[in-house]
């Protein structure tokens, strides 16, 4: 009997273990939970009409419309300088005068030399006249047989010599007149005249200094117009045209805009920076703009008084190739539809819509990167005036139930 009890207990234990094992496997199996996806909330708006401007923003420094450095042709000590920095100057006014005592002496000597040359010319003209009369008398005597051929030849030679001497004296008079004119001009150049209207921007010397031809004495700037030079990148080069409108603002006059225009652009690009210089000029009749001011420049490429516009954030890519598209809301319940569009002016915030949608279409402005075509969404409409400021509402996440 004891022999049978032991195998029986072992079999019962194995049966119980197998039952526990099967029950544990059954308990570990769970029913899969269903994943429910809620529609994504997106911000939508409708296109509207607004004025639109295509432009670029740059920075530059203002320069005078024109400026000149004043120098002297001759060396000399400065005698007077009637203007100081900031004074307004008119063209033709004396702005600097050199000591002229040496030149005054040269003029006096030249006048005296001219007087002597004219007197010598007068004496020579008299000698020539006498030689001519002597020749004429001998010519009459020759016809009467009184004078000899030798005497007549000598008279002809005397007339020729007298005429040559007269020409020489005439040349000396012309030389003396030229010397006088040159010394007079040099005397006049001791007084330096302003070549343009403007303001004295710099005075680099003072009374008593030695002025030299290779040393700048002062600088005059004309502020009737000011200009700035900005540099545009390669992609904007063809958009910039001569005569285009440009605006600037400066820190000195916050909130005030000054208008000008493009006067020229460089025909080549800098190979190192891939930019080209553009010259812009601004009228400055009240002289409020000053050279050296830091200017924020805006060049206007194109302008529309009325354009059908959307936020640039609305744009996405077409599926069928290059170009632009937007997601619009259609149907009930609302789903997304990708719509190909043609665009015009883009000012960085708003873009002109030429075709593809109308003013009734609801266009996704925020959330278009999170959806695909045919997806259910929860549209939240925001007016165009608020579309750039309104944040996207919280987006529901997938929830495991």
The 8 nearest C-alpha neighbors of each residue, nearest first, counted from 0:
[[1, 2, 3, 4, 5, 6, 7, 8],
 [2, 0, 4, 3, 5, 6, 7, 8],
 [1, 3, 0, 4, 5, 6, 7, 8],
 [4, 2, 0, 1, 5, 6, 7, 8],
 [5, 3, 7, 1, 2, 6, 8, 0],
 [4, 6, 8, 7, 3, 2, 9, 1],
 [7, 5, 9, 8, 4, 3, 10, 2],
 [6, 8, 4, 10, 5, 9, 11, 3],
 [9, 7, 11, 5, 10, 6, 12, 4],
 [8, 10, 6, 12, 7, 11, 13, 5],
 [11, 9, 13, 7, 12, 8, 14, 6],
 [10, 12, 14, 8, 13, 9, 15, 7],
 [13, 11, 15, 9, 10, 14, 16, 8],
 [12, 14, 16, 10, 11, 15, 17, 9],
 [15, 13, 11, 17, 12, 16, 10, 18],
 [14, 16, 12, 18, 13, 17, 11, 19],
 [17, 15, 13, 19, 18, 14, 12, 20],
 [16, 18, 20, 14, 15, 19, 13, 21],
 [17, 19, 15, 21, 16, 20, 22, 14],
 [20, 18, 22, 16, 17, 21, 23, 15],
 [21, 19, 17, 23, 18, 22, 16, 24],
 [20, 22, 24, 18, 23, 19, 17, 25],
 [23, 21, 25, 19, 20, 24, 18, 26],
 [22, 24, 26, 20, 25, 21, 19, 27],
 [25, 23, 21, 27, 26, 22, 20, 28],
 [24, 26, 22, 23, 27, 28, 21, 29],
 [25, 27, 23, 24, 28, 22, 29, 21],
 [28, 26, 24, 25, 23, 29, 22, 30],
 [27, 29, 26, 25, 24, 30, 23, 31],
 [30, 28, 31, 27, 26, 25, 32, 24],
 [29, 31, 32, 28, 33, 27, 26, 25],
 [32, 30, 29, 33, 28, 34, 400, 399],
 [33, 31, 400, 30, 34, 399, 29, 35],
 [32, 34, 400, 35, 31, 399, 398, 30],
 [35, 33, 399, 400, 36, 398, 32, 397],
 [34, 36, 33, 398, 37, 397, 399, 400],
 [37, 35, 397, 34, 38, 398, 396, 395],
 [36, 38, 39, 35, 395, 397, 396, 376],
 [39, 37, 376, 375, 377, 40, 36, 395],
 [40, 38, 376, 377, 394, 41, 395, 37],
 [39, 41, 377, 394, 376, 378, 38, 392],
 [42, 40, 378, 366, 365, 379, 377, 39],
 [41, 43, 379, 365, 364, 363, 380, 378],
 [44, 42, 363, 380, 362, 364, 379, 361],
 [43, 45, 380, 381, 362, 361, 382, 383],
 [46, 44, 361, 358, 360, 362, 359, 47],
 [47, 45, 358, 309, 308, 307, 44, 48],
 [46, 48, 307, 308, 45, 358, 49, 309],
 [49, 47, 307, 306, 305, 308, 50, 46],
 [48, 50, 305, 306, 51, 47, 307, 308],
 [49, 51, 304, 305, 303, 306, 52, 48],
 [52, 50, 303, 302, 49, 306, 304, 53],
 [51, 53, 302, 301, 346, 54, 303, 299],
 [52, 54, 346, 301, 300, 344, 345, 299],
 [55, 53, 299, 300, 298, 52, 346, 297],
 [54, 56, 298, 297, 57, 299, 53, 300],
 [55, 57, 297, 296, 298, 54, 58, 295],
 [58, 56, 296, 295, 297, 55, 229, 59],
 [57, 59, 295, 296, 294, 229, 56, 60],
 [58, 60, 294, 229, 227, 293, 228, 295],
 [61, 59, 293, 294, 291, 292, 227, 62],
 [60, 62, 227, 290, 291, 292, 226, 225],
 [63, 61, 290, 226, 225, 227, 291, 64],
 [64, 62, 225, 65, 290, 222, 220, 221],
 [63, 65, 225, 224, 226, 221, 222, 62],
 [66, 64, 63, 221, 220, 67, 222, 224],
 [65, 67, 220, 219, 221, 63, 68, 64],
 [68, 66, 219, 218, 69, 220, 65, 194],
 [67, 69, 218, 217, 215, 70, 219, 66],
 [68, 70, 217, 216, 215, 218, 67, 71],
 [71, 69, 215, 216, 212, 68, 214, 72],
 [70, 72, 212, 73, 211, 210, 69, 74],
 [71, 73, 212, 70, 74, 211, 188, 213],
 [74, 72, 71, 212, 211, 75, 210, 185],
 [73, 75, 211, 210, 212, 209, 72, 71],
 [76, 74, 210, 209, 97, 98, 77, 73],
 [75, 77, 209, 97, 98, 208, 207, 210],
 [76, 78, 97, 207, 206, 208, 79, 98],
 [77, 79, 97, 98, 96, 206, 76, 207],
 [78, 80, 96, 206, 95, 77, 81, 97],
 [81, 79, 95, 82, 94, 96, 206, 78],
 [80, 82, 94, 79, 95, 83, 93, 96],
 [83, 81, 80, 86, 94, 84, 199, 88],
 [84, 82, 86, 85, 199, 81, 202, 80],
 [83, 85, 199, 200, 86, 201, 202, 82],
 [84, 86, 199, 198, 200, 83, 87, 201],
 [87, 85, 198, 199, 84, 83, 82, 88],
 [86, 88, 198, 197, 85, 199, 89, 196],
 [89, 87, 197, 198, 196, 86, 90, 199],
 [90, 88, 196, 92, 91, 197, 195, 193],
 [89, 91, 195, 196, 193, 194, 92, 88],
 [92, 90, 193, 192, 89, 194, 93, 195],
 [91, 93, 192, 193, 90, 89, 94, 88],
 [94, 92, 192, 191, 95, 190, 193, 91],
 [93, 95, 192, 80, 191, 81, 92, 193],
 [96, 94, 80, 191, 79, 93, 190, 97],
 [97, 95, 190, 79, 78, 189, 77, 191],
 [96, 98, 77, 78, 189, 76, 75, 99],
 [97, 99, 78, 76, 100, 77, 75, 96],
 [100, 98, 102, 101, 103, 97, 189, 186],
 [101, 99, 103, 102, 98, 104, 105, 186],
 [102, 100, 104, 103, 99, 105, 98, 106],
 [101, 103, 105, 99, 104, 186, 100, 106],
 [104, 102, 100, 106, 101, 105, 99, 107],
 [103, 105, 107, 101, 102, 106, 108, 100],
 [106, 104, 102, 108, 103, 107, 182, 109],
 [105, 107, 109, 103, 182, 104, 108, 183],
 [106, 108, 104, 110, 109, 105, 111, 103],
 [109, 107, 111, 105, 110, 106, 112, 104],
 [108, 110, 179, 106, 112, 111, 107, 178],
 [111, 109, 113, 107, 108, 112, 179, 106],
 [110, 112, 108, 114, 113, 109, 107, 115],
 [113, 111, 109, 115, 114, 110, 175, 108],
 [114, 112, 175, 116, 110, 111, 115, 172],
 [113, 115, 111, 117, 112, 116, 118, 110],
 [116, 114, 118, 112, 113, 117, 119, 111],
 [115, 117, 172, 113, 119, 118, 114, 171],
 [116, 118, 120, 114, 119, 115, 172, 113],
 [119, 117, 121, 115, 120, 116, 114, 122],
 [120, 118, 122, 116, 121, 117, 123, 115],
 [119, 121, 168, 117, 123, 118, 122, 124],
 [120, 122, 118, 124, 119, 123, 117, 125],
 [123, 121, 119, 125, 120, 124, 118, 126],
 [122, 124, 126, 120, 125, 121, 165, 127],
 [123, 125, 127, 121, 122, 126, 165, 120],
 [126, 124, 128, 122, 123, 127, 129, 121],
 [127, 125, 123, 129, 128, 124, 130, 122],
 [126, 128, 161, 124, 130, 125, 129, 162],
 [127, 129, 125, 131, 126, 130, 124, 132],
 [130, 128, 132, 126, 131, 127, 133, 125],
 [129, 131, 133, 127, 158, 132, 128, 157],
 [130, 132, 128, 134, 129, 133, 158, 127],
 [133, 131, 135, 129, 134, 130, 136, 128],
 [134, 132, 130, 136, 135, 131, 129, 137],
 [135, 133, 154, 131, 137, 132, 136, 138],
 [134, 136, 138, 132, 133, 137, 131, 139],
 [137, 135, 139, 133, 138, 134, 140, 132],
 [138, 136, 140, 134, 139, 135, 151, 141],
 [137, 139, 135, 141, 136, 140, 134, 142],
 [140, 138, 136, 142, 141, 137, 135, 143],
 [141, 139, 137, 143, 145, 142, 146, 138],
 [142, 140, 144, 146, 138, 143, 139, 145],
 [141, 143, 139, 140, 144, 138, 145, 146],
 [144, 142, 140, 141, 145, 139, 146, 138],
 [143, 145, 141, 142, 146, 140, 147, 139],
 [144, 146, 140, 143, 141, 147, 142, 137],
 [147, 145, 141, 140, 144, 137, 150, 148],
 [146, 148, 149, 150, 151, 141, 145, 144],
 [149, 147, 151, 150, 152, 146, 141, 153],
 [148, 150, 152, 147, 151, 153, 146, 154],
 [151, 149, 153, 147, 148, 152, 154, 146],
 [150, 152, 154, 148, 153, 149, 137, 155],
 [153, 151, 155, 149, 154, 150, 148, 156],
 [152, 154, 156, 150, 151, 155, 157, 149],
 [155, 153, 134, 157, 151, 152, 156, 150],
 [154, 156, 152, 158, 157, 153, 134, 151],
 [157, 155, 153, 159, 154, 158, 160, 152],
 [156, 158, 154, 160, 155, 159, 130, 161],
 [159, 157, 161, 130, 155, 156, 160, 131],
 [160, 158, 156, 162, 161, 157, 163, 155],
 [159, 161, 163, 157, 162, 158, 164, 156],
 [162, 160, 127, 164, 158, 159, 163, 157],
 [163, 161, 165, 159, 164, 160, 127, 158],
 [164, 162, 160, 166, 165, 161, 167, 159],
 [163, 165, 167, 161, 162, 166, 160, 168],
 [166, 164, 162, 168, 167, 163, 123, 124],
 [167, 165, 169, 163, 164, 168, 170, 162],
 [166, 168, 164, 170, 165, 169, 163, 171],
 [167, 169, 120, 171, 165, 170, 166, 164],
 [170, 168, 166, 172, 167, 171, 165, 120],
 [169, 171, 173, 167, 168, 172, 174, 166],
 [172, 170, 168, 174, 169, 173, 116, 175],
 [171, 173, 116, 175, 169, 170, 174, 117],
 [174, 172, 176, 170, 175, 171, 177, 169],
 [175, 173, 171, 177, 172, 176, 170, 178],
 [174, 176, 113, 172, 178, 177, 173, 112],
 [175, 177, 173, 179, 174, 178, 113, 180],
 [178, 176, 180, 174, 179, 175, 181, 173],
 [179, 177, 175, 181, 180, 176, 109, 182],
 [178, 180, 109, 176, 182, 177, 181, 183],
 [179, 181, 177, 183, 178, 182, 184, 176],
 [182, 180, 178, 184, 183, 179, 177, 185],
 [181, 183, 185, 179, 106, 184, 180, 105],
 [182, 184, 186, 180, 181, 185, 179, 106],
 [185, 183, 187, 181, 186, 182, 180, 188],
 [184, 186, 188, 182, 187, 183, 181, 189],
 [185, 187, 183, 184, 189, 188, 102, 182],
 [188, 186, 184, 189, 185, 190, 183, 191],
 [189, 187, 185, 190, 186, 191, 184, 72],
 [188, 190, 97, 187, 186, 96, 191, 99],
 [189, 191, 96, 188, 187, 95, 93, 192],
 [192, 190, 95, 93, 94, 188, 96, 189],
 [193, 191, 93, 91, 92, 94, 194, 190],
 [192, 194, 90, 91, 92, 195, 94, 93],
 [193, 195, 90, 192, 91, 196, 67, 89],
 [196, 194, 90, 193, 197, 89, 221, 91],
 [197, 195, 89, 90, 88, 221, 194, 198],
 [196, 198, 221, 220, 88, 87, 219, 195],
 [197, 199, 87, 220, 219, 86, 88, 85],
 [198, 200, 219, 84, 85, 86, 201, 218],
 [199, 201, 219, 218, 84, 198, 85, 220],
 [202, 200, 218, 217, 199, 84, 203, 219],
 [203, 201, 217, 204, 84, 216, 218, 200],
 [202, 204, 216, 217, 201, 215, 205, 218],
 [205, 203, 216, 202, 208, 206, 217, 210],
 [204, 206, 208, 207, 203, 77, 80, 202],
 [205, 207, 77, 208, 79, 78, 80, 204],
 [208, 206, 77, 76, 205, 78, 209, 79],
 [209, 207, 77, 206, 76, 205, 210, 204],
 [208, 210, 76, 75, 77, 211, 207, 74],
 [209, 211, 75, 74, 76, 208, 77, 212],
 [210, 212, 74, 214, 213, 73, 209, 71],
 [211, 213, 71, 72, 214, 73, 70, 74],
 [212, 214, 211, 215, 70, 71, 210, 72],
 [213, 215, 211, 212, 216, 70, 210, 71],
 [216, 214, 70, 69, 217, 68, 213, 203],
 [215, 217, 203, 69, 70, 204, 214, 202],
 [218, 216, 202, 69, 201, 203, 68, 215],
 [217, 219, 68, 201, 200, 67, 69, 199],
 [218, 220, 199, 67, 200, 198, 66, 197],
 [221, 219, 66, 197, 198, 65, 63, 200],
 [220, 222, 197, 65, 223, 66, 64, 63],
 [221, 223, 224, 63, 225, 286, 64, 220],
 [222, 224, 283, 284, 221, 282, 286, 225],
 [225, 223, 282, 64, 283, 222, 281, 280],
 [226, 224, 64, 63, 281, 62, 280, 222],
 [227, 225, 280, 62, 279, 61, 64, 281],
 [226, 228, 61, 279, 60, 62, 278, 59],
 [227, 229, 278, 277, 59, 276, 279, 230],
 [230, 228, 277, 59, 276, 227, 58, 231],
 [231, 229, 276, 275, 274, 277, 232, 228],
 [232, 230, 274, 275, 235, 236, 229, 276],
 [231, 233, 274, 234, 235, 273, 236, 275],
 [232, 234, 236, 235, 274, 273, 231, 275],
 [233, 235, 232, 236, 237, 231, 238, 274],
 [236, 234, 238, 233, 232, 237, 231, 239],
 [235, 237, 233, 238, 239, 234, 231, 232],
 [238, 236, 239, 235, 234, 240, 233, 300],
 [239, 237, 235, 236, 300, 240, 234, 301],
 [238, 240, 237, 236, 300, 235, 241, 243],
 [241, 239, 243, 242, 238, 261, 237, 263],
 [240, 242, 261, 262, 263, 243, 239, 264],
 [241, 243, 261, 260, 262, 240, 244, 263],
 [244, 242, 260, 261, 241, 240, 245, 299],
 [243, 245, 260, 299, 259, 298, 242, 261],
 [244, 246, 298, 260, 259, 297, 299, 258],
 [247, 245, 258, 297, 257, 296, 259, 256],
 [248, 246, 296, 257, 295, 256, 294, 297],
 [247, 249, 256, 295, 294, 255, 257, 296],
 [250, 248, 294, 251, 252, 293, 295, 253],
 [249, 251, 252, 253, 248, 293, 294, 292],
 [250, 252, 249, 253, 292, 248, 288, 255],
 [253, 251, 250, 255, 249, 254, 248, 256],
 [254, 252, 250, 255, 251, 249, 248, 256],
 [253, 255, 252, 256, 248, 249, 250, 251],
 [256, 254, 253, 252, 248, 257, 249, 247],
 [257, 255, 248, 247, 246, 258, 254, 249],
 [256, 258, 247, 246, 248, 255, 259, 281],
 [259, 257, 246, 245, 281, 256, 247, 260],
 [260, 258, 281, 245, 280, 244, 246, 282],
 [259, 261, 244, 245, 243, 242, 279, 280],
 [260, 262, 279, 242, 241, 243, 263, 278],
 [261, 263, 241, 279, 278, 242, 260, 280],
 [264, 262, 278, 241, 261, 277, 265, 279],
 [265, 263, 277, 276, 278, 266, 275, 262],
 [264, 266, 276, 267, 275, 277, 263, 268],
 [267, 265, 264, 268, 275, 276, 263, 277],
 [268, 266, 265, 275, 269, 274, 276, 264],
 [269, 267, 275, 274, 273, 270, 266, 265],
 [268, 270, 273, 271, 274, 272, 275, 267],
 [271, 269, 273, 272, 268, 274, 267, 275],
 [270, 272, 269, 273, 274, 268, 275, 232],
 [271, 273, 274, 269, 270, 268, 232, 275],
 [274, 272, 269, 270, 268, 271, 233, 232],
 [273, 275, 232, 268, 231, 272, 269, 230],
 [274, 276, 268, 230, 231, 265, 269, 267],
 [275, 277, 230, 265, 229, 264, 228, 278],
 [276, 278, 264, 229, 228, 230, 263, 265],
 [279, 277, 228, 263, 262, 264, 261, 227],
 [278, 280, 261, 226, 227, 262, 260, 228],
 [281, 279, 226, 259, 260, 225, 261, 262],
 [280, 282, 259, 225, 224, 226, 258, 283],
 [283, 281, 224, 284, 223, 225, 259, 280],
 [284, 282, 224, 223, 286, 285, 281, 288],
 [283, 285, 223, 286, 282, 224, 222, 287],
 [284, 286, 287, 283, 223, 288, 282, 222],
 [287, 285, 283, 284, 288, 222, 223, 289],
 [286, 288, 285, 289, 283, 284, 222, 252],
 [289, 287, 286, 283, 290, 225, 292, 61],
 [288, 290, 292, 291, 287, 61, 286, 63],
 [291, 289, 62, 61, 63, 292, 288, 225],
 [290, 292, 61, 60, 62, 289, 293, 63],
 [293, 291, 61, 290, 60, 289, 294, 249],
 [294, 292, 60, 59, 249, 291, 61, 295],
 [295, 293, 249, 59, 60, 58, 248, 296],
 [294, 296, 58, 247, 248, 57, 59, 249],
 [295, 297, 247, 57, 58, 56, 246, 294],
 [296, 298, 56, 246, 245, 55, 247, 57],
 [299, 297, 245, 54, 55, 244, 300, 246],
 [298, 300, 54, 244, 245, 301, 53, 297],
 [301, 299, 54, 53, 238, 298, 239, 243],
 [300, 302, 53, 52, 299, 303, 54, 344],
 [301, 303, 52, 51, 53, 304, 300, 299],
 [304, 302, 51, 305, 50, 306, 52, 301],
 [303, 305, 50, 51, 306, 302, 49, 52],
 [306, 304, 50, 49, 303, 48, 307, 51],
 [305, 307, 48, 49, 308, 50, 351, 303],
 [308, 306, 48, 47, 352, 351, 46, 49],
 [309, 307, 351, 350, 46, 47, 352, 306],
 [310, 308, 46, 350, 349, 311, 351, 313],
 [309, 311, 349, 312, 313, 348, 350, 364],
 [310, 312, 349, 313, 348, 350, 314, 309],
 [313, 311, 310, 314, 364, 365, 348, 315],
 [314, 312, 364, 311, 310, 363, 325, 315],
 [315, 313, 325, 312, 311, 324, 323, 316],
 [314, 316, 324, 325, 323, 313, 317, 367],
 [317, 315, 323, 324, 322, 318, 314, 321],
 [316, 318, 324, 319, 323, 320, 322, 339],
 [317, 319, 320, 316, 321, 324, 337, 339],
 [318, 320, 317, 321, 322, 316, 339, 324],
 [321, 319, 318, 317, 322, 316, 323, 339],
 [322, 320, 317, 316, 323, 319, 318, 324],
 [321, 323, 317, 316, 320, 324, 341, 339],
 [324, 322, 316, 317, 315, 340, 339, 314],
 [323, 325, 339, 315, 340, 317, 338, 316],
 [326, 324, 314, 338, 315, 337, 313, 327],
 [325, 327, 337, 336, 363, 362, 335, 338],
 [328, 326, 362, 336, 361, 335, 363, 325],
 [329, 327, 335, 361, 334, 333, 336, 362],
 [328, 330, 333, 334, 335, 327, 336, 331],
 [331, 329, 333, 332, 334, 328, 335, 336],
 [332, 330, 333, 329, 334, 328, 375, 376],
 [331, 333, 330, 334, 375, 329, 376, 377],
 [334, 332, 331, 330, 329, 375, 328, 376],
 [333, 335, 375, 374, 373, 329, 328, 376],
 [334, 336, 328, 373, 372, 374, 327, 326],
 [337, 335, 372, 327, 326, 373, 338, 328],
 [336, 338, 326, 325, 372, 327, 324, 339],
 [337, 339, 325, 324, 326, 336, 340, 355],
 [340, 338, 324, 355, 323, 317, 325, 337],
 [341, 339, 355, 324, 354, 323, 338, 342],
 [340, 342, 354, 353, 352, 355, 323, 343],
 [341, 343, 352, 353, 351, 340, 350, 344],
 [344, 342, 351, 352, 353, 345, 350, 341],
 [345, 343, 351, 53, 350, 346, 342, 52],
 [344, 346, 350, 347, 53, 349, 351, 343],
 [347, 345, 53, 348, 349, 52, 54, 344],
 [346, 348, 345, 349, 311, 350, 53, 54],
 [349, 347, 311, 346, 310, 350, 345, 312],
 [350, 348, 310, 311, 309, 346, 345, 347],
 [349, 351, 345, 308, 309, 311, 344, 310],
 [350, 352, 308, 343, 344, 342, 307, 306],
 [353, 351, 342, 307, 308, 354, 341, 343],
 [354, 352, 341, 342, 343, 351, 355, 307],
 [353, 355, 341, 340, 352, 356, 342, 357],
 [354, 356, 340, 339, 341, 338, 357, 353],
 [357, 355, 354, 360, 358, 340, 338, 352],
 [356, 358, 359, 360, 355, 46, 354, 45],
 [357, 359, 46, 360, 45, 47, 356, 307],
 [360, 358, 357, 45, 361, 46, 356, 362],
 [359, 361, 358, 357, 45, 362, 356, 327],
 [360, 362, 45, 327, 44, 328, 43, 359],
 [361, 363, 327, 43, 44, 326, 45, 360],
 [364, 362, 43, 326, 42, 365, 367, 313],
 [363, 365, 313, 43, 42, 312, 362, 367],
 [366, 364, 42, 367, 363, 41, 391, 312],
 [365, 367, 41, 369, 368, 364, 42, 363],
 [366, 368, 369, 370, 365, 363, 364, 326],
 [367, 369, 366, 370, 365, 315, 371, 313],
 [370, 368, 366, 367, 371, 39, 365, 41],
 [371, 369, 367, 368, 374, 366, 372, 335],
 [370, 372, 374, 373, 335, 369, 367, 337],
 [371, 373, 336, 335, 374, 337, 370, 326],
 [374, 372, 335, 334, 336, 371, 375, 337],
 [373, 375, 334, 335, 372, 371, 376, 370],
 [374, 376, 334, 38, 333, 373, 335, 377],
 [377, 375, 38, 39, 334, 40, 378, 333],
 [376, 378, 40, 39, 38, 41, 379, 333],
 [379, 377, 41, 40, 42, 376, 43, 380],
 [380, 378, 42, 43, 41, 381, 377, 40],
 [379, 381, 43, 44, 42, 378, 382, 361],
 [380, 382, 44, 386, 43, 383, 385, 379],
 [383, 381, 384, 385, 44, 386, 380, 45],
 [382, 384, 386, 385, 44, 381, 45, 47],
 [385, 383, 382, 386, 387, 381, 388, 389],
 [386, 384, 383, 388, 382, 387, 389, 381],
 [385, 387, 383, 389, 388, 384, 381, 382],
 [388, 386, 385, 389, 310, 384, 383, 390],
 [387, 389, 385, 386, 390, 384, 391, 383],
 [388, 390, 386, 385, 387, 391, 381, 42],
 [391, 389, 392, 388, 365, 387, 386, 42],
 [390, 392, 365, 42, 393, 389, 41, 366],
 [393, 391, 394, 390, 40, 41, 42, 379],
 [394, 392, 395, 391, 40, 39, 390, 396],
 [393, 395, 40, 39, 392, 396, 391, 41],
 [396, 394, 39, 393, 37, 397, 40, 38],
 [395, 397, 398, 394, 37, 36, 39, 393],
 [398, 396, 36, 399, 395, 35, 37, 34],
 [399, 397, 396, 400, 35, 34, 36, 37],
 [398, 400, 34, 397, 32, 33, 35, 36],
 [399, 32, 33, 398, 34, 35, 31, 397]]
